[in-house]
Structure formats: structure tokens, C-alpha cells
Amino acid sequence: MKTKNLILTAILTALALVSFMIEAAIPPLTPIYGIKLGIANVFTLFALYALGTRQAAAVLFLRILLGSIFTGQLVSFIYSLTGGVLSFALMVLLKRFFPVKQVWVLSALCAVMHNVGQLGAAVLMTGTVQILYYLPVLVIAGIIAGTFTGLCAQLVLMRLKNQTY
Amino acid sequence: MKNRVWIIILSFSVLICAVCWLYISNLSPLSQIVGIYQNGNLVEKIDLNSVTERREITLSGEYGKNTVLVSNGHIMMKSAECPDKLCVKHGELKNGGTPIVCLPNRVVVKFEDSPDGADAKTGAVR
């Protein structure tokens, strides 16, 4: 059972990394800066509900670390990590309020938190508060992208309802 | 809470943000004084109305150079050596709400809040 759990975590991390890399390689879907779907989040959410908090943390943080090394963008590592830590904290805190049928809501909230965290990091890095002007755009993007990735994870989770890991 | 309640809450948030964004991106500048900042420090302050001839200001950062082009009444990022060149795509600095930002090199070009250049939002006088 333990080995199965470990292997599943590893597979989810690999899948998250691959989807992250593919997303980084294709041109952005919108011309608006800083907006992407964040498909890798599907795997973090799935791990959180199907496996547990520790496994989800492994999937998320290993993906961020490896993804930054493989894409070679250290600037984005700091932003990814800030956003990742904040959204993951919120995800773990709020998980108990959201059953599998509402994973999409949790995902939307966490995506917004992720974007807010990244913007906060940008404010600290540049020392300019005015950058917060971008907040409304990022909140809207977070809600839309988060709902989408959340729905993806939710539909898979509902199909595998009776599965034990 | 039910899914329906969440749909309403989230749609409402989207709506509020859209309105905020429309407001912010149409703010008129409070002065014609533009400040160029790097790492949060003022590099140069320019009164756009008193610029007589076109000139370029070059800033070097961790990810290469940024070139700011200034002419009478106009300022824009002409070129950048960072990977995404978002600051160049931003075009001319037009309104008080949306500054030109280059995140990799931590460069910000924005209108100052008051004519004397004292920054009302951060309280810092430079």
C-alpha cells in the first residue's frame, strides 16, 4: 500500500511537470501578461483529495523546483514559489469545507490566492506599490483558470470515487 | 454552501474586478512628471512637457538592458533584453493607473502623484 502511494505521488509529479513544461513551451493563450491556465494544478488538487496533504505538497513543490530548473527561468521560480506556498496553504486550510463536488470552488479561490501572491512578490521585488494596478486582471484570470483546472480534477475524482489508494 | 451560491459569488467578483479594471486603466495622470525607477530607487525624473528633443535612457539590470525613449509629452520603453519584452509591448505611458513595468530588471516607469514629485502613495519624498 505504501509503495503504491509513493508511486502514485511520483507519477502525479511527473504528469504535473510535463503539463507545466508543455504549457511553458506553447505560446500563451491570451495576449494579456501573466495569464495562463496552470494545468499542473489539476494534479496537485487530485493528489490532495486522493492521497493527502503531504503527497500534494510533494507534487506541487517538486514540480515548481524541477519546472524552474528545466525551463531555466530563475525569475519565475521566485514568483512560482511565492504563489505556490500561499495557494497551497489556503488549499489545505479550506479543504475541509469543500467536498469533492466543490473542488472547482476551492481551485478558483486558490488560483486567485496564487496570483495575488505572485503580484505581492512583484511589489516586493520592484519596491513599487503601483504594480497592484494589475490585481483586478489577475483576480478575474484566477477565477476563470481555477474553475477550469478545478473542474478537471473534480471530474476525475468523482469517477474514481470508490477507488482506494 | 451550494454550488449555485458559489457561482453567484464568483461571477460577482469577476464583475467587480472588471469595473475596477476599467476605472484603473482610464485614470488620468495627476501630473506630467514621470519617474523612472529601478529596484524601487528613483533613477530619473522627467517633466514630459519640458522635453525638447528625443533622447534615450539606458538602464542595465540583471537580465540585460532596457532603453526608455523620451520625447515631448511621450515616454515609452523602446527596447528590452529581457525574455518577454512586456514593457515594450505596453507601448506609451498613457494613464496614471497603469505604469510600464519590467519585472525581470525591476524597472518601473510611472507618472508621479504630484507635480513636485513627492510620492503621495508611499509618502516618500525623493
Interface residues (C-beta under 8 A of the other chain):
Chain A: Y33 Q73 V75 K101 Q102 V105 A108 A122 M125 T126 G127 T128 V129 Q130 I131 Y133 Y134 L135 P136 V137 V139 I140 I143 I144 T147
Chain B: N3 W6 L10 S13 V14 C17 A18 C20 W21 I24 S25 Y37 N39 G40 N41 Y63 P83 D84 L86 K89 G97 T98 P99 V101 L103 P104 R106 V107 V108 K110 K121 T122
